[in-house]
Amino acid sequence: MELFHSKYKTLKYNRDMVIKISGELFPDELCERCGRCCIVNVFKDSDGIPVIIYCEHFDRETKLCKIYKDRFKKEKTCLSMIEAIMAQALPKDCPYVKDLKNTGLRHINSLRYYNIGNYMQLDETSIRNLELFKSIRYATKFGSLISIIDQTKTPMGSRLLNVWLSHPLLNKNDILRRQSLVEVFFNKNFLTIDLRNVLNEVGDLSRIKSKVGSKRINPREMLTLASYLSTAPKIKKNLSEFESDLLKSYDDKIENYNELVDYVEKRIVENPSNIITDGNIIADGCNDELDDLKRITKEGKSWIAQLESDEKERTGIPTLKVKFNKVFGYFIEVTKLHSDKIPDNYIRKQTLVNAERFISPELKKFESKVLGAEERIKHLEYNIFLEMRDYLFERIEWMQKYINVISELDVLSNLAFVAYNNSYVKKEKKTNLVINISYIFQLSFLYVIIYG
């Protein structure tokens, strides 16, 4: 089959990768005879009309084929096969991603096509020579560009700054927009400092969100999550004080998390256990049955103290103690010195070197009641906690929006803060001048050190 024709401009793609990504997602697109994807290549003709070249064994009248044709015609642009797949694929239906991650994929709520043409491609040698992340002299972060301009307040912001450094922008409009955003923070430094103080209260929200997505978050991390999300009203208020249309898009993306914060804080105790099967997680007032069982166990402690006092008085054994361990449960311990005073209703449980352990019918009845309540408490708290995990899991998209906002605000305010303190200037792009490669790289950033 002739694939390359003078009137076509070819767009190449890795067919093996297409098959690997698509898997069972596009069974009609895989040719049984060839064992390869039935879409052989994608072209633009001389008039700019997209043309798809199919394998000779492919049925062109299938519904899936029509979807691709309609999409190409509608957008008036030619997308690679991988882009087409990624744009239409849903994470929950992609078997390739499922093979990599056995847990649910609900935390992946969108797919974004990454085009390397939007960024300057820096190889390892360039990154090393520019000393972006490590200095050549010390082979550490000290003396590198990142050591100077990274004064971010959050782990998410620091990671995003690293991405921006290693992927400089090429599009002029994107560069100018980023510069304008930093200029807003630069011109109102006192408000920027207030914003950075609030950002300092936010930890690694992205890491906690990933645990919510995999349903592995523990009780203490839930409280931490609520604490981080409670900063949203402060940040929203701070952004409004800038009175900038450029920052309005960030303001609009910040949701009201009060309901989620209250949900967590009212249900988790102040210092919860990290082992979710051991109890001591759920606060009072969340479940009536749980509250009744907790009351039984609390009353049981006072009952034990009263029983010990009564037995000492009844038997005349001053060293008598009522104890508990996980092996024997509740028991009455009497030293051998007073073995002649042991009542007839005591049933021997264990003999030690210097003491005897007994149980009475009254204590046995209490034990079955209290131990049953404790086990029931652990079971109820565990189930309530799993419900809380599901509740947070359903709202993971909210968290992701906030993470994205926090990350960008942190980087932008950081660059403005560094520029203000170090007297950096705003770089302007001159299209009628020859610009050397180091200046092109600096265009990706907003306020930079000007090298000679």
URVEN-V885333 format. One line per field, one symbol per residue. phi: phi as a letter, one per 20 degrees, with the letter a starting at -180 (. if undefined). psi: psi as a letter, one per 20 degrees, with the letter a starting at -180 (. if undefined). A space follows every 50 residues. Layout:
phi=???
psi=???
This chain:
phi=.eedcfeddedebefffgfffflefcffeeffeemcffefaccdefenef cdedffeeefefffffffffffffelbddffffffffdfdgfdeffffff cfefdffedadcfddffecfedeffffffflfdceffdlcffnefffeee cfdcfffffffffffecffdfgfffffffffffffffcffffffffffff eeeefffffffffelcfdgfffffgffffffgfffffffffflcffefff gfeeeeegffffgffeddffcffeefeemlceffnebfffffffffffff ffffffffffffffemdfefcdcbbfedmebddcfffdffefffeedfdb ddfdbcdccdgfffffffffffffffffffffffffffgfgfffdffgff fffffggffffffffffffffdlfdfededfededffffgffffdeccfe ef
psi=pohoqhiqoqoqrohhhgggggcihmhiipphghjrpiogrprpahjjpp pppqqijpoijqhhghggghgghgikqoqrhgggghhiqphiiohghhhh ohrqkhiniqpppooiiiqpoprhgghghilghqqhgikahpirghhgin kqiqhgggghhhghgimqqhpghgghggghghhghgimhhhgggghhghi ipbmhgghhhhghjljprghhghgghgghiighggggghhhhlphhihhg ghiorojgggghgghihprgmrqioiijalgprqihpgghhghhhghghh ghggghgggghghgikohjpqorprigibqrpppqihkhijprhippphq prgjrqprqqhghgggghgghhgghhgggghghhhhhhghghhikhhggh ghgggggghggghghggggghjlqrppppoijqpprhhhghhiirgprpo q.
